[in-house]
Amino acid sequence: MMQLKRKFGDRYDGYRVKKVDPFFLLIPHIMPERVDSQVYFSDEIEITALEKFVREHGETDLPGLKMYHVMIAAMIRLISQKPYLNRFVIHGKIFARNYITISMSIKRGTGEDALTTVVKPRFEPEDTLADVVRKFNEAVEENRKTETENDTDNTATIVGRLPAWLVRWFVAFMFFLDKRGRLPKAINHASPFHTSMFLTNMGSLGIRPIYHHIYEFGTTSVFVGMGKKETVYETKSDGSIIKRRKMGIKVVADERICDGNYYATSMRSLARYLHNPERLLVPPETVVLDDGIDMKGRT
């Protein structure tokens, strides 16, 4: 992702966004917390063609391709074309994130009692589906080594061993530092909550998607849930019945980073990528930059 020269007011993980409607500069002060600002979206995606795509490419040029790979690739492509979705609000200010990561929980093993961890690979806005499969699978394989703990696990283990009163102090101090852009980079790197989007694959558990809250700690502004694949029967206007394959998705997002129309067009774009996954096999023609960043003096 193209890195710009930092200016006063920026953070190491994002550029200050000032070129927006004045109302959006006021909103973070009216709704200072993410719990105040959550909006909800749900949709059902027709996946008949998508399942065929995953099956065919998984047996040829993209071994091991799964539905969640396509979802992650679609989310990255969406960010490349809708950069406002990669913004975050913290301490009353709006920032444009200067990297792309997708966090997702995985099981270290296949058993029901297998430990859970979170992977957070870094991606580029030009990444194709093949890039996503490679990067995500590398992260998963590294974290599924039972003798290996990632940075997230190590941090949680260390903090979890502290007395409760010290944990409360530590977390409060991390909040304090993060609000001022002073959170240690090692913590930011290890934290699954400092990410562009968080994906939860409820379909892997055999259930429909859930609305998952966005965390107050960190910088996540969008949480996407994908559910199980289902067969549904629908009645056409002529009375005939047709069989369709569908998958539900649910999104919880921070309304302070962009307006409702931007979210609506973004969700329609996400659906188009899932309906036409072959578009994810090639890089985007262009990458759209966040026009809320003041570019003067950054190049």
Residue pairs with C-beta under 8 A, 6 or more apart in sequence:
1 98
1 99
1 100
1 124
1 125
2 287
2 289
3 98
4 15
4 98
4 293
4 295
4 298
4 299
5 297
5 298
5 299
6 12
6 15
7 15
7 16
7 294
7 297
7 298
9 16
9 93
10 16
10 95
10 181
11 95
11 181
12 181
12 185
12 188
13 95
13 97
13 98
13 99
13 181
13 188
13 194
13 219
14 87
14 88
14 95
14 96
14 97
14 98
14 219
15 95
15 96
15 98
15 290
15 293
15 298
16 93
16 94
16 95
16 96
16 293
16 294
17 87
17 93
17 94
17 95
17 96
17 290
17 292
17 293
18 25
18 292
18 294
19 291
19 292
19 293
19 294
20 94
20 292
24 94
24 256
24 259
25 94
27 37
27 255
27 256
28 89
28 92
28 93
28 94
28 256
29 92
31 37
31 255
31 256
32 92
33 216
34 89
34 214
34 215
34 216
34 221
34 254
35 213
35 216
37 89
37 254
37 255
37 256
38 213
38 214
38 252
38 253
38 254
38 255
39 252
39 253
39 254
39 255
39 260
39 263
40 211
40 250
40 251
40 252
41 250
41 251
41 252
41 253
41 263
41 267
42 209
42 211
42 248
42 249
42 250
42 251
43 248
43 249
43 267
43 271
44 246
44 247
44 248
44 249
45 246
45 247
45 248
45 249
45 271
45 274
45 275
46 244
46 245
46 246
46 275
47 67
47 229
47 245
47 246
47 247
47 274
48 244
48 245
49 275
49 277
50 67
50 70
50 274
50 275
50 277
51 67
51 229
51 245
53 70
53 277
53 278
54 65
54 66
54 67
54 70
54 277
57 65
57 129
58 64
58 65
58 66
61 130
62 69
62 129
62 130
62 133
64 133
64 137
65 129
65 133
67 203
67 226
67 229
67 247
68 104
68 199
68 201
68 203
68 204
68 226
69 129
69 132
69 133
69 136
70 129
70 274
70 277
70 280
71 199
71 201
71 224
71 226
71 274
72 102
72 104
72 132
72 136
72 199
73 127
73 128
73 129
73 132
73 273
73 277
73 280
74 270
74 273
74 274
74 277
74 280
75 102
75 196
75 197
75 199
75 224
75 270
76 100
76 102
76 123
76 125
76 127
76 132
77 273
77 279
77 280
77 284
78 85
78 266
78 269
78 270
78 273
79 85
79 86
79 100
79 125
79 196
79 197
80 125
80 126
80 284
80 287
80 288
81 269
81 284
81 287
81 288
82 262
82 265
82 266
82 269
82 288
83 96
83 288
83 289
83 290
84 257
84 258
84 262
84 290
84 292
85 196
85 197
85 221
85 222
85 253
85 257
85 258
85 266
86 96
86 97
86 100
86 196
86 221
86 290
87 94
87 95
87 96
87 97
87 221
87 257
87 258
87 290
87 292
88 94
88 95
88 97
88 219
88 220
88 221
88 254
88 257
89 95
89 221
89 254
89 256
89 257
90 178
90 179
90 219
91 179
91 180
94 256
94 257
94 292
95 219
96 290
96 292
96 293
97 196
97 219
99 122
99 196
100 122
100 123
100 124
100 125
100 196
101 120
101 121
101 122
101 123
101 194
101 195
101 196
102 120
102 121
102 123
102 195
102 196
102 197
102 198
102 199
103 118
103 119
103 120
103 192
103 193
103 195
103 197
103 198
103 199
103 220
104 118
104 119
104 120
104 198
104 199
104 200
104 201
105 116
105 117
105 118
105 200
106 116
106 117
106 118
106 119
106 140
106 143
106 144
107 114
107 115
107 116
108 114
108 115
108 116
108 117
108 143
108 144
108 146
109 115
109 144
109 146
117 143
117 149
117 150
117 152
117 153
118 152
118 192
119 136
119 139
119 140
119 143
119 150
120 139
120 152
120 192
120 195
121 135
121 136
121 138
121 139
122 135
123 131
123 132
123 135
124 131
125 284
125 287
126 283
126 284
126 287
127 135
127 283
128 280
128 281
128 282
128 283
129 277
129 280
129 281
130 281
132 280
142 148
142 150
143 150
149 157
150 190
151 186
151 189
151 190
152 190
152 191
152 192
154 190
155 187
155 190
155 191
159 167
159 170
159 171
160 167
162 170
171 217
174 183
174 187
174 217
175 217
177 183
177 184
178 217
178 218
178 219
183 194
188 194
191 217
191 218
192 198
192 218
193 215
193 217
193 218
193 219
193 220
194 218
194 219
194 220
195 218
195 219
195 220
196 220
196 222
197 220
197 221
197 222
197 223
197 224
198 212
198 214
198 220
198 222
198 223
198 224
199 224
199 225
199 226
200 209
200 210
200 212
200 223
200 224
200 225
200 226
201 226
202 208
202 209
202 210
202 225
202 226
202 227
202 228
203 209
203 226
203 227
203 228
203 229
203 247
205 228
206 228
207 227
207 228
208 227
208 228
208 230
208 248
209 225
209 226
209 227
209 248
209 249
209 250
210 225
210 250
211 225
211 250
211 252
212 223
212 225
212 250
212 252
213 223
213 252
214 220
214 221
214 222
214 223
214 252
214 253
214 254
221 253
221 254
221 257
222 251
222 252
222 253
222 254
223 251
223 252
223 253
224 249
224 250
224 251
225 249
225 250
225 251
226 247
226 248
226 249
227 247
227 248
227 249
227 250
228 247
229 245
229 246
229 247
230 245
230 246
230 247
230 248
231 243
231 244
231 245
232 243
232 244
232 245
232 246
233 241
233 242
233 243
233 244
234 241
234 242
234 244
235 241
236 242
249 270
251 267
253 263
255 263
272 279
273 279
273 280
